[in-house]
Amino acid sequence: MMAHVWIADIGKHVGEEVTLKGWLYNKRSSKKLVFLQLRDGTGIVQCVVFRPDLGDEIYDICDKMPQETSLSLTGTVSKDDRSEIGYELQVKKVEIAAYPTQEYPITPKEHGVAFLMDYRHLWLRSKRQNAIMRVRHELIMAIRDYFDINGFTNLDAPIFTPNACEGTTNLFEVGYFDTKAYLTQSGQLYMEAGAAALGKVYCFGPTFRAEKSKTRRHLTEFWMIEPEVAFIDLDGDMDLMEDFVCYIVKRVLEKCRRELEILERDVTALEKIKKPFPRLTYDEAYARLKELGSDFEYGTDFGGDDETMLTQSFEVPIMVHRWPREIKAFYMKRDPKDPTKAMGVDMLAPEGYGEIIGGGQREDDYEELLKQIDKEGLPHEPFEWYLDLRRYGTFTHSGFGLGLERTLAWITGIKHVREAIPFPRMMERLSP
């Protein structure tokens, strides 16, 4: 028996006889040849069936083989500069594992997004979606490596929480035995406890927002990376954000060139992502929007169009900091130089992708934090443990949250975050 080889490793076996196992992605034929495009999840390779070598029976089987037939092909690996991956297989043996029981619904032609989302479990098999998921994988690896290299400890945050972090209007409430619980909006509060224990921590997990939004930037379930660091202020937090984003973009460029080519991503735009990133106060951003003709109202949060307008003259992300206190979360520290401002910061990606990071310096004063909890009308009991962090050795600390899917959408150049996660959850979609 020939050794089973993955397509990604086929270049190591030139001139050798190997067995590939996978599914028929596409095919074309002539009188003497059938060209089978075989995919196995690691890649796609052309496999050549030559009628005089294999006979009429095998040729006819291959010529009539339906899309997504699972099969094994044994043959000799040869170099081919015309091939997308530089190699092809000269087939000597064909073994069918299983034919589809009905016609595959996603044929090699254009389909509407709603149709493709209904068949998301099958759409993931396509070349484009495969490339997106591979970049996602590398991005996750880069994120974890960055924090590991820089001395952070991964600390998992709970998914069930007793209290809101970002406000009560976008919570998913669930029954929890004889009380109520909520699906987490953020692991940040728990990371603050972690920073007091371990200095530099991060969590990386699913996050849930019951926000009734249908924009291309919103999901109801997404993944977020949230570092928290003891003894750094807002400026240190922005330095960390900047360094982190430069690292992960560079890593994807190094490891995923082939996938970015499949996605037709303009890599020259990503190659420009280098420090330093422009830093604008909220007031400066407001003034810039007015200069650009926006009707943006001071004291409100940016909409998608505002973010696009702000970033259109920059080739790198920008950071907008020191926001009006009233529109930021209760835990955000007041600016000592201007109590009307909060020490928060948002990072906005270029090319119209908008906010990918939100963060800032946390309120470390017990009395001030308690005052903000009361102002928000939040109950004290669920926050007693959080207030303990200020009672027992309060300290300057900062952190941020990066949305994985928004960041992946920007890096890959896709238009909607629904393609940046294997099985998206949105207002109108809970299946498959």
C-alpha positions as CSV (number, residue, x, y, z in Angstrom):
1,M,0.0,0.0,0.0
2,M,1.2,3.5,-0.8
3,A,1.6,6.0,2.0
4,H,-1.3,8.4,2.5
5,V,0.0,11.9,1.8
6,W,-1.8,15.2,2.5
7,I,-1.9,17.6,-0.4
8,A,-0.1,20.3,1.6
9,D,2.9,18.0,1.8
10,I,2.8,16.7,-1.8
11,G,5.9,18.8,-2.8
12,K,8.0,16.5,-0.6
13,H,7.2,13.5,-2.7
14,V,8.1,14.5,-6.3
15,G,8.8,11.3,-8.4
16,E,7.2,9.1,-5.7
17,E,4.1,7.0,-5.8
18,V,1.6,8.2,-3.2
19,T,-2.1,7.9,-2.2
20,L,-4.2,11.0,-1.8
21,K,-7.6,10.9,-0.1
22,G,-10.2,13.5,-0.4
23,W,-13.2,14.8,-2.3
24,L,-13.8,15.8,-5.9
25,Y,-13.8,19.6,-6.0
26,N,-14.2,20.0,-9.8
27,K,-13.3,18.3,-13.0
28,R,-12.9,18.7,-16.8
29,S,-12.3,16.1,-19.5
30,S,-11.3,15.5,-23.1
31,K,-11.3,12.3,-25.2
32,K,-8.3,10.8,-23.5
33,L,-7.9,12.8,-20.3
34,V,-9.9,13.6,-17.2
35,F,-8.5,16.3,-14.9
36,L,-9.8,15.7,-11.4
37,Q,-9.4,18.5,-8.8
38,L,-9.1,16.7,-5.5
39,R,-9.3,18.6,-2.2
40,D,-8.5,17.1,1.2
41,G,-8.9,20.2,3.4
42,T,-5.2,21.1,3.3
43,G,-5.2,22.0,-0.4
44,I,-6.4,21.3,-3.9
45,V,-4.4,19.4,-6.5
46,Q,-5.0,18.4,-10.1
47,C,-5.0,14.7,-10.7
48,V,-4.6,13.4,-14.3
49,V,-6.4,10.3,-15.4
50,F,-5.1,9.1,-18.8
51,R,-7.5,6.8,-20.6
52,P,-4.9,4.6,-22.4
53,D,-3.3,3.8,-19.0
54,L,-6.4,3.1,-16.9
55,G,-8.8,1.8,-19.5
56,D,-12.3,2.8,-20.6
57,E,-14.1,1.7,-17.4
58,I,-12.1,3.8,-15.0
59,Y,-12.0,6.7,-17.4
60,D,-15.9,6.6,-17.6
61,I,-16.2,6.5,-13.8
62,C,-14.0,9.5,-13.5
63,D,-15.7,11.4,-16.3
64,K,-19.1,10.9,-14.7
65,M,-18.0,11.3,-11.1
66,P,-20.2,13.9,-9.3
67,Q,-18.9,16.8,-7.2
68,E,-18.0,15.9,-3.6
69,T,-17.5,12.2,-4.3
70,S,-15.0,10.9,-1.6
71,L,-12.2,8.9,-3.1
72,S,-8.6,7.8,-3.0
73,L,-6.2,8.4,-5.9
74,T,-2.9,6.6,-6.1
75,G,-0.2,7.9,-8.6
76,T,3.1,9.6,-9.1
77,V,3.7,13.1,-8.0
78,S,5.2,15.4,-10.8
79,K,6.1,19.0,-10.9
80,D,3.9,21.3,-13.0
81,D,4.5,25.0,-13.2
82,R,1.0,25.6,-14.5
83,S,-0.5,24.2,-11.4
84,E,-1.6,26.5,-8.6
85,I,0.5,24.6,-6.1
86,G,3.2,23.6,-8.5
87,Y,2.5,19.9,-8.6
88,E,0.0,17.4,-10.0
89,L,-0.7,13.7,-9.7
90,Q,-0.4,11.2,-12.6
91,V,-3.1,8.7,-11.5
92,K,-2.6,5.0,-11.6
93,K,-5.4,3.8,-9.4
94,V,-8.9,5.1,-8.4
95,E,-10.9,3.9,-5.4
96,I,-14.3,5.4,-4.6
97,A,-15.2,5.6,-1.0
98,A,-18.7,7.1,-1.4
99,Y,-20.8,8.8,-4.0
100,P,-23.1,11.7,-2.9
101,T,-26.7,10.4,-2.4
102,Q,-28.0,13.5,-4.2
103,E,-26.8,16.4,-6.2
104,Y,-24.4,18.7,-4.3
105,P,-26.3,22.0,-3.7
106,I,-23.3,24.4,-4.1
107,T,-22.2,24.0,-7.7
108,P,-19.2,25.9,-9.2
109,K,-21.2,28.9,-10.0
110,E,-22.5,32.1,-8.4
111,H,-24.9,31.8,-5.5
112,G,-26.6,34.4,-3.3
113,V,-25.2,34.9,0.2
114,A,-28.5,34.0,1.9
115,F,-28.4,30.6,0.1
116,L,-24.8,30.0,0.9
117,M,-25.4,30.8,4.6
118,D,-28.2,28.3,4.7
119,Y,-25.5,25.8,3.5
120,R,-22.7,27.2,5.6
121,H,-21.7,23.7,6.7
122,L,-21.0,22.9,3.0
123,W,-19.9,26.4,2.0
124,L,-16.8,26.0,4.3
125,R,-15.5,23.4,1.7
126,S,-15.0,26.1,-0.9
127,K,-11.6,27.5,-1.8
128,R,-12.4,31.0,-0.6
129,Q,-13.9,30.0,2.7
130,N,-11.1,27.5,3.3
131,A,-8.6,30.3,2.9
132,I,-10.4,32.6,5.3
133,M,-10.5,29.8,8.0
134,R,-6.8,29.2,7.5
135,V,-6.0,32.9,8.0
136,R,-8.2,32.8,11.1
137,H,-6.3,29.9,12.5
138,E,-2.9,31.7,11.9
139,L,-4.3,34.9,13.4
140,I,-5.3,33.0,16.6
141,M,-1.9,31.4,16.8
142,A,-0.2,34.8,16.3
143,I,-2.3,36.3,19.1
144,R,-1.4,33.6,21.5
145,D,2.2,33.7,20.6
146,Y,2.4,37.4,21.0
147,F,1.1,37.3,24.6
148,D,3.2,34.2,25.4
149,I,6.4,35.9,24.1
150,N,5.6,39.0,26.2
151,G,5.1,37.2,29.4
152,F,1.3,37.2,29.7
153,T,-0.7,34.4,31.4
154,N,-3.8,33.1,29.7
155,L,-6.7,33.2,32.2
156,D,-10.1,31.9,31.2
157,A,-13.1,34.1,32.1
158,P,-16.6,32.6,32.8
159,I,-19.3,32.6,30.1
160,F,-22.1,32.8,32.7
161,T,-21.9,36.0,34.6
162,P,-24.1,37.6,37.3
163,N,-23.8,41.1,36.1
164,A,-23.5,43.3,33.0
165,C,-20.1,44.7,31.9
166,E,-21.1,46.9,28.9
167,G,-24.6,47.9,30.0
168,T,-27.8,46.0,30.5
169,T,-29.5,46.6,27.1
170,N,-27.6,44.1,25.1
171,L,-27.5,41.1,27.4
172,F,-28.6,37.5,26.7
173,E,-30.5,36.5,29.9
174,V,-30.6,32.8,30.8
175,G,-32.1,30.8,33.6
176,Y,-29.5,29.6,36.1
177,F,-31.1,27.2,38.6
178,D,-33.1,29.5,40.9
179,T,-31.7,32.8,39.7
180,K,-30.8,34.7,36.6
181,A,-27.5,34.8,34.7
182,Y,-26.2,36.4,31.6
183,L,-24.0,35.3,28.7
184,T,-20.8,37.2,29.0
185,Q,-20.4,40.5,27.1
186,S,-16.7,40.6,28.1
187,G,-14.1,38.9,30.3
188,Q,-12.6,42.3,31.3
189,L,-13.8,42.5,34.9
190,Y,-12.3,39.1,35.6
191,M,-9.1,40.0,33.8
192,E,-8.8,43.0,36.2
193,A,-8.8,40.4,39.1
194,G,-6.3,38.4,37.1
195,A,-4.0,41.4,36.7
196,A,-3.9,41.9,40.4
197,A,-2.9,38.3,40.9
198,L,-0.6,37.6,37.9
199,G,0.4,41.1,36.6
200,K,-0.2,40.5,32.9
201,V,-3.1,38.3,31.8
202,Y,-5.4,37.8,28.8
203,C,-8.5,35.8,28.1
204,F,-9.6,34.6,24.7
205,G,-13.1,33.3,24.3
206,P,-16.7,33.7,23.0
207,T,-18.6,36.9,23.7
208,F,-22.3,37.5,23.4
209,R,-24.1,40.8,22.5
210,A,-27.9,41.0,22.1
211,E,-27.5,44.2,20.1
212,K,-30.2,44.5,17.5
213,S,-27.9,45.4,14.7
214,K,-27.7,44.1,11.2
215,T,-24.6,45.8,9.9
216,R,-21.8,44.1,8.2
217,R,-19.7,44.6,11.4
218,H,-22.0,42.9,13.9
219,L,-22.4,39.3,15.2
220,T,-24.4,38.2,18.3
221,E,-21.6,35.7,19.1
222,F,-18.0,36.5,18.4
223,W,-14.5,35.9,19.9
224,M,-12.6,38.5,21.8
225,I,-9.1,38.8,23.0
226,E,-8.8,40.8,26.2
227,P,-5.4,41.5,27.9
228,E,-5.2,43.4,31.2
229,V,-2.0,44.8,32.6
230,A,-1.1,46.0,36.1
231,F,0.7,49.4,36.5
232,I,0.2,50.8,33.0
233,D,-1.8,53.8,32.1
234,L,-3.7,54.9,29.0
235,D,-0.5,55.7,27.1
236,G,1.1,52.4,27.9
237,D,-2.2,50.7,26.9
238,M,-2.0,52.4,23.5
239,D,1.6,51.3,23.1
240,L,0.6,47.7,23.7
241,M,-2.3,47.9,21.3
242,E,-0.1,49.3,18.6
243,D,2.7,46.8,19.0
244,F,0.2,43.9,19.2
245,V,-1.6,44.8,16.0
246,C,1.7,45.3,14.1
247,Y,2.8,41.8,15.2
248,I,-0.3,39.9,14.2
249,V,-0.5,41.6,10.8
250,K,3.1,40.9,10.0
251,R,2.7,37.3,11.1
252,V,-0.3,36.7,8.8
253,L,1.7,38.3,5.9
254,E,4.6,35.9,6.6
255,K,2.5,32.7,6.9
256,C,-0.6,33.2,4.8
257,R,0.5,34.7,1.4
258,R,-1.1,31.9,-0.5
259,E,-4.5,32.4,1.2
260,L,-4.4,36.2,0.8
261,E,-3.8,35.6,-2.9
262,I,-6.8,33.4,-3.1
263,L,-8.8,36.1,-1.4
264,E,-7.4,38.7,-3.8
265,R,-6.3,40.8,-0.8
266,D,-4.2,43.8,-1.6
267,V,-1.2,42.9,0.6
268,T,0.6,46.2,-0.1
269,A,-2.0,47.8,2.2
270,L,-1.1,45.4,5.0
271,E,2.6,45.9,4.4
272,K,2.1,49.5,5.4
273,I,0.9,48.6,8.9
274,K,3.8,49.8,11.0
275,K,4.3,51.9,14.1
276,P,3.5,54.6,15.1
277,F,-0.2,54.9,14.6
278,P,-1.8,58.3,14.7
279,R,-3.4,59.2,18.1
280,L,-6.3,61.7,18.1
281,T,-8.3,62.9,21.0
282,Y,-12.1,62.6,20.7
283,D,-12.2,66.4,20.3
284,E,-9.6,66.3,17.5
285,A,-11.6,63.6,15.8
286,Y,-14.8,65.6,16.1
287,A,-13.1,68.7,14.6
288,R,-11.7,66.5,11.7
289,L,-15.2,65.2,11.0
290,K,-16.6,68.7,10.9
291,E,-13.9,69.7,8.5
292,L,-14.8,66.8,6.3
293,G,-18.4,67.9,6.2
294,S,-19.9,65.4,8.6
295,D,-23.1,66.2,10.6
296,F,-21.7,64.2,13.5
297,E,-23.1,65.3,16.9
298,Y,-20.6,66.0,19.6
299,G,-21.0,63.7,22.7
300,T,-22.2,60.7,20.8
301,D,-20.4,57.5,19.7
302,F,-19.1,57.1,16.1
303,G,-21.2,55.3,13.5
304,G,-19.7,53.2,10.7
305,D,-19.7,56.2,8.3
306,D,-18.0,58.4,10.8
307,E,-15.3,55.8,11.4
308,T,-14.8,55.4,7.6
309,M,-14.5,59.1,7.1
310,L,-12.0,59.5,10.0
311,T,-9.7,56.8,8.7
312,Q,-9.9,57.5,4.9
313,S,-6.8,59.7,4.9
314,F,-4.7,57.2,6.9
315,E,-3.0,54.0,5.7
316,V,-2.6,52.6,9.2
317,P,-5.1,52.2,12.1
318,I,-5.8,55.3,14.2
319,M,-6.5,55.5,17.9
320,V,-9.1,57.9,19.2
321,H,-8.8,58.5,23.0
322,R,-10.2,60.6,25.8
323,W,-13.9,60.2,25.1
324,P,-16.8,62.1,26.7
325,R,-17.3,60.4,30.1
326,E,-21.1,59.9,29.7
327,I,-20.8,57.6,26.7
328,K,-18.2,55.2,28.2
329,A,-18.6,52.3,30.6
330,F,-18.8,52.9,34.3
331,Y,-15.4,51.3,34.9
332,M,-13.5,53.8,32.7
333,K,-11.2,56.1,34.6
334,R,-11.9,59.9,34.5
335,D,-9.2,62.0,33.0
336,P,-7.5,63.9,35.9
337,K,-6.9,66.9,33.6
338,D,-10.5,67.0,32.4
339,P,-13.2,65.1,34.5
340,T,-15.6,65.4,31.6
341,K,-13.5,62.9,29.6
342,A,-12.9,59.2,30.1
343,M,-9.5,57.6,29.6
344,G,-10.8,55.3,26.9
345,V,-9.5,54.5,23.5
346,D,-10.8,52.9,20.3
347,M,-8.6,51.7,17.5
348,L,-10.1,52.2,14.0
349,A,-8.8,50.1,11.1
350,P,-8.3,51.7,7.7
351,E,-10.1,50.9,4.4
352,G,-13.5,51.3,6.0
353,Y,-13.3,48.5,8.5
354,G,-13.8,50.7,11.6
355,E,-13.4,49.8,15.2
356,I,-11.4,46.6,15.9
357,I,-10.3,47.4,19.5
358,G,-11.8,49.2,22.5
359,G,-10.0,49.7,25.7
360,G,-8.6,52.1,28.2
361,Q,-7.5,52.8,31.7
362,R,-9.7,51.5,34.5
363,E,-11.1,53.5,37.4
364,D,-8.9,52.5,40.4
365,D,-10.5,54.9,42.9
366,Y,-13.0,53.0,45.1
367,E,-15.3,55.9,45.9
368,E,-15.4,57.1,42.2
369,L,-16.1,53.6,41.0
370,L,-18.9,53.2,43.5
371,K,-20.3,56.5,42.4
372,Q,-20.4,55.4,38.8
373,I,-22.1,52.1,39.6
374,D,-24.8,54.0,41.4
375,K,-25.1,56.5,38.6
376,E,-25.7,53.6,36.1
377,G,-28.4,52.3,38.5
378,L,-26.5,49.0,38.9
379,P,-27.1,46.8,42.0
380,H,-24.2,46.6,44.4
381,E,-24.3,42.9,45.3
382,P,-23.1,41.5,41.9
383,F,-20.2,44.0,41.9
384,E,-19.0,43.4,45.5
385,W,-16.2,41.1,44.3
386,Y,-15.2,43.7,41.7
387,L,-15.1,46.5,44.3
388,D,-12.8,44.3,46.4
389,L,-10.1,44.9,43.8
390,R,-10.1,48.5,44.9
391,R,-10.5,47.8,48.6
392,Y,-7.4,45.5,48.8
393,G,-4.5,47.2,47.1
394,T,-5.9,49.3,44.3
395,F,-3.6,50.0,41.5
396,T,-3.3,51.7,38.1
397,H,-4.2,49.2,35.3
398,S,-5.4,49.2,31.7
399,G,-6.4,46.8,29.0
400,F,-8.4,46.3,25.8
401,G,-10.6,44.0,23.8
402,L,-9.9,43.0,20.2
403,G,-12.7,41.5,18.2
404,L,-11.3,38.5,16.3
405,E,-13.8,38.5,13.5
406,R,-13.6,42.3,12.7
407,T,-9.8,42.1,12.7
408,L,-9.9,39.0,10.4
409,A,-12.3,40.8,8.1
410,W,-9.9,43.7,7.8
411,I,-6.8,41.6,7.3
412,T,-8.4,39.4,4.7
413,G,-10.3,42.2,3.0
414,I,-13.7,40.5,3.2
415,K,-16.8,42.8,3.4
416,H,-18.9,41.1,6.1
417,V,-17.9,39.5,9.4
418,R,-20.3,36.6,8.8
419,E,-17.6,35.0,6.7
420,A,-15.0,35.5,9.4
421,I,-16.4,32.9,11.7
422,P,-17.2,29.2,10.9
423,F,-20.9,29.4,11.9
424,P,-22.1,32.9,12.3
425,R,-24.8,33.9,14.8
426,M,-26.8,37.1,13.8
427,M,-30.2,38.6,14.6
428,E,-31.8,36.6,11.8
429,R,-29.6,33.5,11.9
430,L,-29.2,30.7,14.4
431,S,-28.6,27.8,12.0
432,P,-26.8,25.8,10.9
